[in-house]
Amino acid sequence: MRISTGGALTLLGLLGLAHTTLAVIQYRQVLKLSQEEFEALPASILLELVLSAAVAVLGGYLLTGPVKVAIMPAKGRSMDISSLRTDFISFNMRSRAMPLDIPPLSS
């Protein structure tokens, strides 16, 4: 089984995000033990978060392959014509199957 470059980058990015999560949890536990208030995350954790997210997004982009452009012809027939949307024209209501003598709810 061969893994592509995009798959490897995505996996690496997700592993980096998991490691960042564990680092944040550990940092919060250290703050609790030292009875300090949480102000902000350290720059190293924020940098790891940004880099891991960027690598994961880049890997996902490379994994999907080339993007195809969707072009609508100028003189093409529109899908907004009501005859093509029959599901909006006919209403199939379920109220016909309900009994008419429904007793009131007692509280």
Jmol script that loads the backbone (N, CA, C; Angstrom):
load data "model"
ATOM      1  N   MET A   1       0.839  -1.165   0.000  1.00  0.00           N
ATOM      2  CA  MET A   1       0.000   0.000   0.000  1.00  0.00           C
ATOM      3  C   MET A   1       0.894   1.241   0.000  1.00  0.00           C
ATOM      4  N   ARG A   2       0.661   2.095  -0.966  1.00  0.00           N
ATOM      5  CA  ARG A   2       1.467   3.307  -1.107  1.00  0.00           C
ATOM      6  C   ARG A   2       0.622   4.514  -0.740  1.00  0.00           C
ATOM      7  N   ILE A   3       1.166   5.376   0.083  1.00  0.00           N
ATOM      8  CA  ILE A   3       0.444   6.571   0.512  1.00  0.00           C
ATOM      9  C   ILE A   3       0.929   7.760  -0.315  1.00  0.00           C
ATOM     10  N   SER A   4      -0.010   8.595  -0.721  1.00  0.00           N
ATOM     11  CA  SER A   4       0.340   9.745  -1.553  1.00  0.00           C
ATOM     12  C   SER A   4       0.915  10.869  -0.693  1.00  0.00           C
ATOM     13  N   THR A   5       1.447  11.863  -1.367  1.00  0.00           N
ATOM     14  CA  THR A   5       2.007  13.015  -0.658  1.00  0.00           C
ATOM     15  C   THR A   5       0.917  13.758   0.110  1.00  0.00           C
ATOM     16  N   GLY A   6      -0.234  13.932  -0.522  1.00  0.00           N
ATOM     17  CA  GLY A   6      -1.346  14.605   0.148  1.00  0.00           C
ATOM     18  C   GLY A   6      -1.826  13.842   1.369  1.00  0.00           C
ATOM     19  N   GLY A   7      -1.888  12.522   1.243  1.00  0.00           N
ATOM     20  CA  GLY A   7      -2.301  11.702   2.379  1.00  0.00           C
ATOM     21  C   GLY A   7      -1.308  11.772   3.522  1.00  0.00           C
ATOM     22  N   ALA A   8      -0.019  11.769   3.175  1.00  0.00           N
ATOM     23  CA  ALA A   8       1.015  11.853   4.211  1.00  0.00           C
ATOM     24  C   ALA A   8       0.973  13.210   4.911  1.00  0.00           C
ATOM     25  N   LEU A   9       0.786  14.283   4.138  1.00  0.00           N
ATOM     26  CA  LEU A   9       0.710  15.613   4.748  1.00  0.00           C
ATOM     27  C   LEU A   9      -0.539  15.760   5.618  1.00  0.00           C
ATOM     28  N   THR A  10      -1.650  15.207   5.158  1.00  0.00           N
ATOM     29  CA  THR A  10      -2.871  15.261   5.955  1.00  0.00           C
ATOM     30  C   THR A  10      -2.694  14.504   7.260  1.00  0.00           C
ATOM     31  N   LEU A  11      -2.122  13.321   7.183  1.00  0.00           N
ATOM     32  CA  LEU A  11      -1.879  12.525   8.384  1.00  0.00           C
ATOM     33  C   LEU A  11      -0.917  13.240   9.324  1.00  0.00           C
ATOM     34  N   LEU A  12       0.127  13.823   8.770  1.00  0.00           N
ATOM     35  CA  LEU A  12       1.093  14.560   9.586  1.00  0.00           C
ATOM     36  C   LEU A  12       0.431  15.771  10.252  1.00  0.00           C
ATOM     37  N   GLY A  13      -0.410  16.477   9.519  1.00  0.00           N
ATOM     38  CA  GLY A  13      -1.116  17.625  10.082  1.00  0.00           C
ATOM     39  C   GLY A  13      -2.082  17.233  11.185  1.00  0.00           C
ATOM     40  N   LEU A  14      -2.809  16.128  10.982  1.00  0.00           N
ATOM     41  CA  LEU A  14      -3.743  15.669  12.008  1.00  0.00           C
ATOM     42  C   LEU A  14      -3.014  15.188  13.254  1.00  0.00           C
ATOM     43  N   LEU A  15      -1.885  14.523  13.064  1.00  0.00           N
ATOM     44  CA  LEU A  15      -1.078  14.114  14.219  1.00  0.00           C
ATOM     45  C   LEU A  15      -0.539  15.337  14.956  1.00  0.00           C
ATOM     46  N   GLY A  16      -0.145  16.360  14.212  1.00  0.00           N
ATOM     47  CA  GLY A  16       0.312  17.598  14.838  1.00  0.00           C
ATOM     48  C   GLY A  16      -0.794  18.279  15.624  1.00  0.00           C
ATOM     49  N   LEU A  17      -2.016  18.261  15.090  1.00  0.00           N
ATOM     50  CA  LEU A  17      -3.148  18.846  15.813  1.00  0.00           C
ATOM     51  C   LEU A  17      -3.461  18.061  17.082  1.00  0.00           C
ATOM     52  N   ALA A  18      -3.346  16.734  17.011  1.00  0.00           N
ATOM     53  CA  ALA A  18      -3.554  15.918  18.212  1.00  0.00           C
ATOM     54  C   ALA A  18      -2.482  16.220  19.258  1.00  0.00           C
ATOM     55  N   HIS A  19      -1.236  16.377  18.812  1.00  0.00           N
ATOM     56  CA  HIS A  19      -0.154  16.705  19.744  1.00  0.00           C
ATOM     57  C   HIS A  19      -0.370  18.084  20.356  1.00  0.00           C
ATOM     58  N   THR A  20      -0.852  19.026  19.568  1.00  0.00           N
ATOM     59  CA  THR A  20      -1.145  20.364  20.082  1.00  0.00           C
ATOM     60  C   THR A  20      -2.244  20.304  21.139  1.00  0.00           C
ATOM     61  N   THR A  21      -3.248  19.477  20.903  1.00  0.00           N
ATOM     62  CA  THR A  21      -4.323  19.314  21.879  1.00  0.00           C
ATOM     63  C   THR A  21      -3.786  18.792  23.202  1.00  0.00           C
ATOM     64  N   LEU A  22      -2.933  17.789  23.123  1.00  0.00           N
ATOM     65  CA  LEU A  22      -2.341  17.241  24.345  1.00  0.00           C
ATOM     66  C   LEU A  22      -1.448  18.269  25.034  1.00  0.00           C
ATOM     67  N   ALA A  23      -0.744  19.085  24.267  1.00  0.00           N
ATOM     68  CA  ALA A  23       0.110  20.118  24.858  1.00  0.00           C
ATOM     69  C   ALA A  23      -0.724  21.176  25.579  1.00  0.00           C
ATOM     70  N   VAL A  24      -1.875  21.527  25.020  1.00  0.00           N
ATOM     71  CA  VAL A  24      -2.753  22.503  25.673  1.00  0.00           C
ATOM     72  C   VAL A  24      -3.310  21.924  26.971  1.00  0.00           C
ATOM     73  N   ILE A  25      -3.716  20.664  26.946  1.00  0.00           N
ATOM     74  CA  ILE A  25      -4.230  20.021  28.159  1.00  0.00           C
ATOM     75  C   ILE A  25      -3.155  19.988  29.235  1.00  0.00           C
ATOM     76  N   GLN A  26      -1.950  19.622  28.852  1.00  0.00           N
ATOM     77  CA  GLN A  26      -0.848  19.575  29.815  1.00  0.00           C
ATOM     78  C   GLN A  26      -0.541  20.975  30.356  1.00  0.00           C
ATOM     79  N   TYR A  27      -0.566  21.988  29.521  1.00  0.00           N
ATOM     80  CA  TYR A  27      -0.303  23.360  29.955  1.00  0.00           C
ATOM     81  C   TYR A  27      -1.359  23.821  30.957  1.00  0.00           C
ATOM     82  N   ARG A  28      -2.620  23.484  30.695  1.00  0.00           N
ATOM     83  CA  ARG A  28      -3.690  23.868  31.619  1.00  0.00           C
ATOM     84  C   ARG A  28      -3.545  23.156  32.958  1.00  0.00           C
ATOM     85  N   GLN A  29      -3.092  21.894  32.938  1.00  0.00           N
ATOM     86  CA  GLN A  29      -2.885  21.169  34.192  1.00  0.00           C
ATOM     87  C   GLN A  29      -1.742  21.778  34.998  1.00  0.00           C
ATOM     88  N   VAL A  30      -0.690  22.205  34.319  1.00  0.00           N
ATOM     89  CA  VAL A  30       0.429  22.857  35.010  1.00  0.00           C
ATOM     90  C   VAL A  30      -0.038  24.165  35.642  1.00  0.00           C
ATOM     91  N   LEU A  31      -0.889  24.904  34.940  1.00  0.00           N
ATOM     92  CA  LEU A  31      -1.421  26.144  35.502  1.00  0.00           C
ATOM     93  C   LEU A  31      -2.286  25.875  36.734  1.00  0.00           C
ATOM     94  N   LYS A  32      -3.074  24.801  36.696  1.00  0.00           N
ATOM     95  CA  LYS A  32      -3.898  24.462  37.856  1.00  0.00           C
ATOM     96  C   LYS A  32      -3.032  24.092  39.052  1.00  0.00           C
ATOM     97  N   LEU A  33      -1.966  23.318  38.807  1.00  0.00           N
ATOM     98  CA  LEU A  33      -1.092  22.898  39.905  1.00  0.00           C
ATOM     99  C   LEU A  33      -0.347  24.077  40.512  1.00  0.00           C
ATOM    100  N   SER A  34       0.048  25.017  39.697  1.00  0.00           N
ATOM    101  CA  SER A  34       0.774  26.181  40.209  1.00  0.00           C
ATOM    102  C   SER A  34      -0.169  27.306  40.636  1.00  0.00           C
ATOM    103  N   GLN A  35      -1.464  27.066  40.530  1.00  0.00           N
ATOM    104  CA  GLN A  35      -2.520  28.002  40.928  1.00  0.00           C
ATOM    105  C   GLN A  35      -2.359  29.368  40.256  1.00  0.00           C
ATOM    106  N   GLU A  36      -2.039  29.329  38.984  1.00  0.00           N
ATOM    107  CA  GLU A  36      -1.951  30.549  38.187  1.00  0.00           C
ATOM    108  C   GLU A  36      -3.193  30.648  37.313  1.00  0.00           C
ATOM    109  N   GLU A  37      -3.525  31.864  36.921  1.00  0.00           N
ATOM    110  CA  GLU A  37      -4.674  32.064  36.052  1.00  0.00           C
ATOM    111  C   GLU A  37      -4.262  31.925  34.595  1.00  0.00           C
ATOM    112  N   PHE A  38      -5.205  31.418  33.804  1.00  0.00           N
ATOM    113  CA  PHE A  38      -4.957  31.265  32.371  1.00  0.00           C
ATOM    114  C   PHE A  38      -5.138  32.611  31.689  1.00  0.00           C
ATOM    115  N   GLU A  39      -4.101  33.056  31.008  1.00  0.00           N
ATOM    116  CA  GLU A  39      -4.188  34.315  30.258  1.00  0.00           C
ATOM    117  C   GLU A  39      -4.173  34.051  28.759  1.00  0.00           C
ATOM    118  N   ALA A  40      -3.179  33.304  28.306  1.00  0.00           N
ATOM    119  CA  ALA A  40      -3.078  32.975  26.885  1.00  0.00           C
ATOM    120  C   ALA A  40      -2.168  31.762  26.745  1.00  0.00           C
ATOM    121  N   LEU A  41      -2.249  31.135  25.593  1.00  0.00           N
ATOM    122  CA  LEU A  41      -1.370  29.995  25.325  1.00  0.00           C
ATOM    123  C   LEU A  41       0.026  30.492  24.985  1.00  0.00           C
ATOM    124  N   PRO A  42       1.034  29.688  25.270  1.00  0.00           N
ATOM    125  CA  PRO A  42       2.396  30.075  24.891  1.00  0.00           C
ATOM    126  C   PRO A  42       2.537  30.150  23.368  1.00  0.00           C
ATOM    127  N   ALA A  43       3.501  30.932  22.932  1.00  0.00           N
ATOM    128  CA  ALA A  43       3.708  31.129  21.492  1.00  0.00           C
ATOM    129  C   ALA A  43       4.092  29.830  20.798  1.00  0.00           C
ATOM    130  N   SER A  44       4.799  28.949  21.485  1.00  0.00           N
ATOM    131  CA  SER A  44       5.210  27.686  20.855  1.00  0.00           C
ATOM    132  C   SER A  44       4.001  26.812  20.535  1.00  0.00           C
ATOM    133  N   ILE A  45       3.010  26.796  21.423  1.00  0.00           N
ATOM    134  CA  ILE A  45       1.806  25.998  21.168  1.00  0.00           C
ATOM    135  C   ILE A  45       0.986  26.629  20.047  1.00  0.00           C
ATOM    136  N   LEU A  46       0.887  27.945  20.040  1.00  0.00           N
ATOM    137  CA  LEU A  46       0.147  28.617  18.967  1.00  0.00           C
ATOM    138  C   LEU A  46       0.811  28.409  17.609  1.00  0.00           C
ATOM    139  N   LEU A  47       2.140  28.464  17.585  1.00  0.00           N
ATOM    140  CA  LEU A  47       2.867  28.231  16.339  1.00  0.00           C
ATOM    141  C   LEU A  47       2.657  26.801  15.852  1.00  0.00           C
ATOM    142  N   GLU A  48       2.704  25.846  16.778  1.00  0.00           N
ATOM    143  CA  GLU A  48       2.471  24.445  16.413  1.00  0.00           C
ATOM    144  C   GLU A  48       1.050  24.251  15.893  1.00  0.00           C
ATOM    145  N   LEU A  49       0.093  24.936  16.489  1.00  0.00           N
ATOM    146  CA  LEU A  49      -1.293  24.849  16.048  1.00  0.00           C
ATOM    147  C   LEU A  49      -1.457  25.376  14.628  1.00  0.00           C
ATOM    148  N   VAL A  50      -0.886  26.539  14.353  1.00  0.00           N
ATOM    149  CA  VAL A  50      -1.021  27.147  13.026  1.00  0.00           C
ATOM    150  C   VAL A  50      -0.320  26.298  11.967  1.00  0.00           C
ATOM    151  N   LEU A  51       0.888  25.827  12.276  1.00  0.00           N
ATOM    152  CA  LEU A  51       1.619  25.007  11.306  1.00  0.00           C
ATOM    153  C   LEU A  51       0.915  23.676  11.052  1.00  0.00           C
ATOM    154  N   SER A  52       0.414  23.034  12.100  1.00  0.00           N
ATOM    155  CA  SER A  52      -0.282  21.755  11.928  1.00  0.00           C
ATOM    156  C   SER A  52      -1.553  21.926  11.106  1.00  0.00           C
ATOM    157  N   ALA A  53      -2.294  22.991  11.376  1.00  0.00           N
ATOM    158  CA  ALA A  53      -3.515  23.238  10.611  1.00  0.00           C
ATOM    159  C   ALA A  53      -3.192  23.526   9.149  1.00  0.00           C
ATOM    160  N   ALA A  54      -2.138  24.297   8.902  1.00  0.00           N
ATOM    161  CA  ALA A  54      -1.754  24.609   7.522  1.00  0.00           C
ATOM    162  C   ALA A  54      -1.306  23.355   6.778  1.00  0.00           C
ATOM    163  N   VAL A  55      -0.546  22.496   7.443  1.00  0.00           N
ATOM    164  CA  VAL A  55      -0.090  21.255   6.805  1.00  0.00           C
ATOM    165  C   VAL A  55      -1.281  20.341   6.523  1.00  0.00           C
ATOM    166  N   ALA A  56      -2.242  20.264   7.452  1.00  0.00           N
ATOM    167  CA  ALA A  56      -3.423  19.425   7.238  1.00  0.00           C
ATOM    168  C   ALA A  56      -4.269  19.947   6.080  1.00  0.00           C
ATOM    169  N   VAL A  57      -4.438  21.258   5.989  1.00  0.00           N
ATOM    170  CA  VAL A  57      -5.220  21.839   4.887  1.00  0.00           C
ATOM    171  C   VAL A  57      -4.504  21.640   3.557  1.00  0.00           C
ATOM    172  N   LEU A  58      -3.196  21.839   3.543  1.00  0.00           N
ATOM    173  CA  LEU A  58      -2.427  21.623   2.317  1.00  0.00           C
ATOM    174  C   LEU A  58      -2.498  20.163   1.886  1.00  0.00           C
ATOM    175  N   GLY A  59      -2.387  19.252   2.831  1.00  0.00           N
ATOM    176  CA  GLY A  59      -2.500  17.831   2.506  1.00  0.00           C
ATOM    177  C   GLY A  59      -3.870  17.477   1.968  1.00  0.00           C
ATOM    178  N   GLY A  60      -4.916  18.048   2.551  1.00  0.00           N
ATOM    179  CA  GLY A  60      -6.264  17.805   2.046  1.00  0.00           C
ATOM    180  C   GLY A  60      -6.457  18.353   0.650  1.00  0.00           C
ATOM    181  N   TYR A  61      -5.850  19.506   0.374  1.00  0.00           N
ATOM    182  CA  TYR A  61      -5.936  20.091  -0.966  1.00  0.00           C
ATOM    183  C   TYR A  61      -5.210  19.215  -1.986  1.00  0.00           C
ATOM    184  N   LEU A  62      -4.019  18.729  -1.617  1.00  0.00           N
ATOM    185  CA  LEU A  62      -3.272  17.866  -2.532  1.00  0.00           C
ATOM    186  C   LEU A  62      -3.934  16.505  -2.693  1.00  0.00           C
ATOM    187  N   LEU A  63      -4.640  16.067  -1.673  1.00  0.00           N
ATOM    188  CA  LEU A  63      -5.285  14.757  -1.711  1.00  0.00           C
ATOM    189  C   LEU A  63      -6.485  14.739  -2.652  1.00  0.00           C
ATOM    190  N   THR A  64      -7.159  15.876  -2.800  1.00  0.00           N
ATOM    191  CA  THR A  64      -8.366  15.907  -3.626  1.00  0.00           C
ATOM    192  C   THR A  64      -8.074  15.918  -5.114  1.00  0.00           C
ATOM    193  N   GLY A  65      -6.931  16.360  -5.517  1.00  0.00           N
ATOM    194  CA  GLY A  65      -6.604  16.399  -6.930  1.00  0.00           C
ATOM    195  C   GLY A  65      -6.973  17.731  -7.550  1.00  0.00           C
ATOM    196  N   PRO A  66      -6.908  17.810  -8.880  1.00  0.00           N
ATOM    197  CA  PRO A  66      -7.177  19.094  -9.539  1.00  0.00           C
ATOM    198  C   PRO A  66      -8.648  19.492  -9.417  1.00  0.00           C
ATOM    199  N   VAL A  67      -8.868  20.788  -9.291  1.00  0.00           N
ATOM    200  CA  VAL A  67     -10.214  21.329  -9.171  1.00  0.00           C
ATOM    201  C   VAL A  67     -10.743  21.630 -10.565  1.00  0.00           C
ATOM    202  N   LYS A  68     -11.959  21.170 -10.849  1.00  0.00           N
ATOM    203  CA  LYS A  68     -12.570  21.415 -12.149  1.00  0.00           C
ATOM    204  C   LYS A  68     -13.486  22.630 -12.055  1.00  0.00           C
ATOM    205  N   VAL A  69     -13.469  23.449 -13.088  1.00  0.00           N
ATOM    206  CA  VAL A  69     -14.283  24.651 -13.129  1.00  0.00           C
ATOM    207  C   VAL A  69     -15.662  24.290 -13.668  1.00  0.00           C
ATOM    208  N   ALA A  70     -16.711  24.754 -12.989  1.00  0.00           N
ATOM    209  CA  ALA A  70     -18.081  24.538 -13.448  1.00  0.00           C
ATOM    210  C   ALA A  70     -18.509  25.750 -14.262  1.00  0.00           C
ATOM    211  N   ILE A  71     -18.786  25.532 -15.547  1.00  0.00           N
ATOM    212  CA  ILE A  71     -19.162  26.626 -16.441  1.00  0.00           C
ATOM    213  C   ILE A  71     -20.598  26.403 -16.898  1.00  0.00           C
ATOM    214  N   MET A  72     -21.430  27.413 -16.704  1.00  0.00           N
ATOM    215  CA  MET A  72     -22.816  27.368 -17.160  1.00  0.00           C
ATOM    216  C   MET A  72     -22.901  28.117 -18.478  1.00  0.00           C
ATOM    217  N   PRO A  73     -23.397  27.465 -19.536  1.00  0.00           N
ATOM    218  CA  PRO A  73     -23.514  28.178 -20.810  1.00  0.00           C
ATOM    219  C   PRO A  73     -24.513  29.330 -20.693  1.00  0.00           C
ATOM    220  N   ALA A  74     -24.215  30.424 -21.398  1.00  0.00           N
ATOM    221  CA  ALA A  74     -25.040  31.630 -21.307  1.00  0.00           C
ATOM    222  C   ALA A  74     -26.450  31.407 -21.844  1.00  0.00           C
ATOM    223  N   LYS A  75     -26.585  30.576 -22.878  1.00  0.00           N
ATOM    224  CA  LYS A  75     -27.893  30.350 -23.477  1.00  0.00           C
ATOM    225  C   LYS A  75     -28.497  29.030 -23.021  1.00  0.00           C
ATOM    226  N   GLY A  76     -27.974  28.454 -21.975  1.00  0.00           N
ATOM    227  CA  GLY A  76     -28.469  27.172 -21.485  1.00  0.00           C
ATOM    228  C   GLY A  76     -29.822  27.294 -20.812  1.00  0.00           C
ATOM    229  N   ARG A  77     -30.523  26.196 -20.738  1.00  0.00           N
ATOM    230  CA  ARG A  77     -31.840  26.180 -20.116  1.00  0.00           C
ATOM    231  C   ARG A  77     -31.686  26.180 -18.596  1.00  0.00           C
ATOM    232  N   SER A  78     -32.428  26.992 -17.948  1.00  0.00           N
ATOM    233  CA  SER A  78     -32.323  27.135 -16.500  1.00  0.00           C
ATOM    234  C   SER A  78     -33.101  26.030 -15.795  1.00  0.00           C
ATOM    235  N   MET A  79     -32.620  25.642 -14.620  1.00  0.00           N
ATOM    236  CA  MET A  79     -33.314  24.630 -13.828  1.00  0.00           C
ATOM    237  C   MET A  79     -34.400  25.256 -12.954  1.00  0.00           C
ATOM    238  N   ASP A  80     -34.616  26.554 -13.080  1.00  0.00           N
ATOM    239  CA  ASP A  80     -35.610  27.232 -12.259  1.00  0.00           C
ATOM    240  C   ASP A  80     -37.012  27.156 -12.843  1.00  0.00           C
ATOM    241  N   ILE A  81     -37.167  26.483 -13.953  1.00  0.00           N
ATOM    242  CA  ILE A  81     -38.487  26.369 -14.572  1.00  0.00           C
ATOM    243  C   ILE A  81     -39.352  25.482 -13.679  1.00  0.00           C
ATOM    244  N   SER A  82     -40.573  25.934 -13.395  1.00  0.00           N
ATOM    245  CA  SER A  82     -41.417  25.221 -12.437  1.00  0.00           C
ATOM    246  C   SER A  82     -41.845  23.844 -12.928  1.00  0.00           C
ATOM    247  N   SER A  83     -41.855  23.613 -14.226  1.00  0.00           N
ATOM    248  CA  SER A  83     -42.263  22.299 -14.713  1.00  0.00           C
ATOM    249  C   SER A  83     -41.213  21.233 -14.412  1.00  0.00           C
ATOM    250  N   LEU A  84     -39.992  21.644 -14.116  1.00  0.00           N
ATOM    251  CA  LEU A  84     -38.953  20.677 -13.787  1.00  0.00           C
ATOM    252  C   LEU A  84     -38.916  20.352 -12.292  1.00  0.00           C
ATOM    253  N   ARG A  85     -39.648  21.116 -11.501  1.00  0.00           N
ATOM    254  CA  ARG A  85     -39.642  20.902 -10.055  1.00  0.00           C
ATOM    255  C   ARG A  85     -41.009  20.393  -9.614  1.00  0.00           C
ATOM    256  N   THR A  86     -41.326  19.179  -9.982  1.00  0.00           N
ATOM    257  CA  THR A  86     -42.652  18.641  -9.667  1.00  0.00           C
ATOM    258  C   THR A  86     -42.829  18.354  -8.186  1.00  0.00           C
ATOM    259  N   ASP A  87     -41.761  18.175  -7.456  1.00  0.00           N
ATOM    260  CA  ASP A  87     -41.909  17.890  -6.034  1.00  0.00           C
ATOM    261  C   ASP A  87     -42.405  19.102  -5.256  1.00  0.00           C
ATOM    262  N   PHE A  88     -42.293  20.299  -5.810  1.00  0.00           N
ATOM    263  CA  PHE A  88     -42.802  21.489  -5.148  1.00  0.00           C
ATOM    264  C   PHE A  88     -44.237  21.799  -5.567  1.00  0.00           C
ATOM    265  N   ILE A  89     -44.715  21.146  -6.592  1.00  0.00           N
ATOM    266  CA  ILE A  89     -46.048  21.444  -7.095  1.00  0.00           C
ATOM    267  C   ILE A  89     -47.101  20.613  -6.366  1.00  0.00           C
ATOM    268  N   SER A  90     -46.873  19.324  -6.227  1.00  0.00           N
ATOM    269  CA  SER A  90     -47.867  18.461  -5.596  1.00  0.00           C
ATOM    270  C   SER A  90     -47.518  18.267  -4.126  1.00  0.00           C
ATOM    271  N   PHE A  91     -48.509  18.461  -3.276  1.00  0.00           N
ATOM    272  CA  PHE A  91     -48.314  18.292  -1.847  1.00  0.00           C
ATOM    273  C   PHE A  91     -48.992  17.004  -1.412  1.00  0.00           C
ATOM    274  N   ASN A  92     -48.251  16.139  -0.793  1.00  0.00           N
ATOM    275  CA  ASN A  92     -48.773  14.886  -0.288  1.00  0.00           C
ATOM    276  C   ASN A  92     -48.862  15.019   1.225  1.00  0.00           C
ATOM    277  N   MET A  93     -50.036  15.351   1.723  1.00  0.00           N
ATOM    278  CA  MET A  93     -50.168  15.608   3.152  1.00  0.00           C
ATOM    279  C   MET A  93     -50.522  14.331   3.898  1.00  0.00           C
ATOM    280  N   ARG A  94     -50.011  14.195   5.093  1.00  0.00           N
ATOM    281  CA  ARG A  94     -50.269  13.011   5.911  1.00  0.00           C
ATOM    282  C   ARG A  94     -51.507  13.186   6.784  1.00  0.00           C
ATOM    283  N   SER A  95     -52.103  14.348   6.762  1.00  0.00           N
ATOM    284  CA  SER A  95     -53.247  14.582   7.643  1.00  0.00           C
ATOM    285  C   SER A  95     -54.459  13.752   7.242  1.00  0.00           C
ATOM    286  N   ARG A  96     -54.501  13.263   6.028  1.00  0.00           N
ATOM    287  CA  ARG A  96     -55.620  12.429   5.594  1.00  0.00           C
ATOM    288  C   ARG A  96     -55.630  11.089   6.312  1.00  0.00           C
ATOM    289  N   ALA A  97     -54.483  10.627   6.766  1.00  0.00           N
ATOM    290  CA  ALA A  97     -54.402   9.334   7.430  1.00  0.00           C
ATOM    291  C   ALA A  97     -54.693   9.425   8.924  1.00  0.00           C
ATOM    292  N   MET A  98     -54.824  10.633   9.459  1.00  0.00           N
ATOM    293  CA  MET A  98     -55.068  10.798  10.897  1.00  0.00           C
ATOM    294  C   MET A  98     -56.547  10.629  11.209  1.00  0.00           C
ATOM    295  N   PRO A  99     -56.868  10.012  12.350  1.00  0.00           N
ATOM    296  CA  PRO A  99     -58.285   9.896  12.727  1.00  0.00           C
ATOM    297  C   PRO A  99     -58.846  11.257  13.126  1.00  0.00           C
ATOM    298  N   LEU A 100     -60.142  11.444  12.908  1.00  0.00           N
ATOM    299  CA  LEU A 100     -60.763  12.731  13.187  1.00  0.00           C
ATOM    300  C   LEU A 100     -61.157  12.893  14.650  1.00  0.00           C
ATOM    301  N   ASP A 101     -61.372  11.787  15.360  1.00  0.00           N
ATOM    302  CA  ASP A 101     -61.823  11.875  16.754  1.00  0.00           C
ATOM    303  C   ASP A 101     -60.650  11.649  17.717  1.00  0.00           C
ATOM    304  N   ILE A 102     -59.751  12.609  17.756  1.00  0.00           N
ATOM    305  CA  ILE A 102     -58.589  12.526  18.646  1.00  0.00           C
ATOM    306  C   ILE A 102     -58.986  13.117  19.993  1.00  0.00           C
ATOM    307  N   PRO A 103     -58.846  12.344  21.082  1.00  0.00           N
ATOM    308  CA  PRO A 103     -59.205  12.892  22.399  1.00  0.00           C
ATOM    309  C   PRO A 103     -58.190  13.942  22.835  1.00  0.00           C
ATOM    310  N   PRO A 104     -58.624  14.944  23.612  1.00  0.00           N
ATOM    311  CA  PRO A 104     -57.682  15.973  24.073  1.00  0.00           C
ATOM    312  C   PRO A 104     -56.696  15.399  25.080  1.00  0.00           C
ATOM    313  N   LEU A 105     -55.536  16.030  25.158  1.00  0.00           N
ATOM    314  CA  LEU A 105     -54.512  15.591  26.100  1.00  0.00           C
ATOM    315  C   LEU A 105     -54.931  15.952  27.514  1.00  0.00           C
ATOM    316  N   SER A 106     -54.786  15.012  28.420  1.00  0.00           N
ATOM    317  CA  SER A 106     -55.103  15.301  29.825  1.00  0.00           C
ATOM    318  C   SER A 106     -53.817  15.591  30.570  1.00  0.00           C
ATOM    319  N   SER A 107     -53.823  16.635  31.396  1.00  0.00           N
ATOM    320  CA  SER A 107     -52.599  16.993  32.106  1.00  0.00           C
ATOM    321  C   SER A 107     -52.591  16.517  33.524  1.00  0.00           C
TER     322      SER A 107
END
end "model"
wireframe off; spacefill off
backbone 0.3
color backbone group
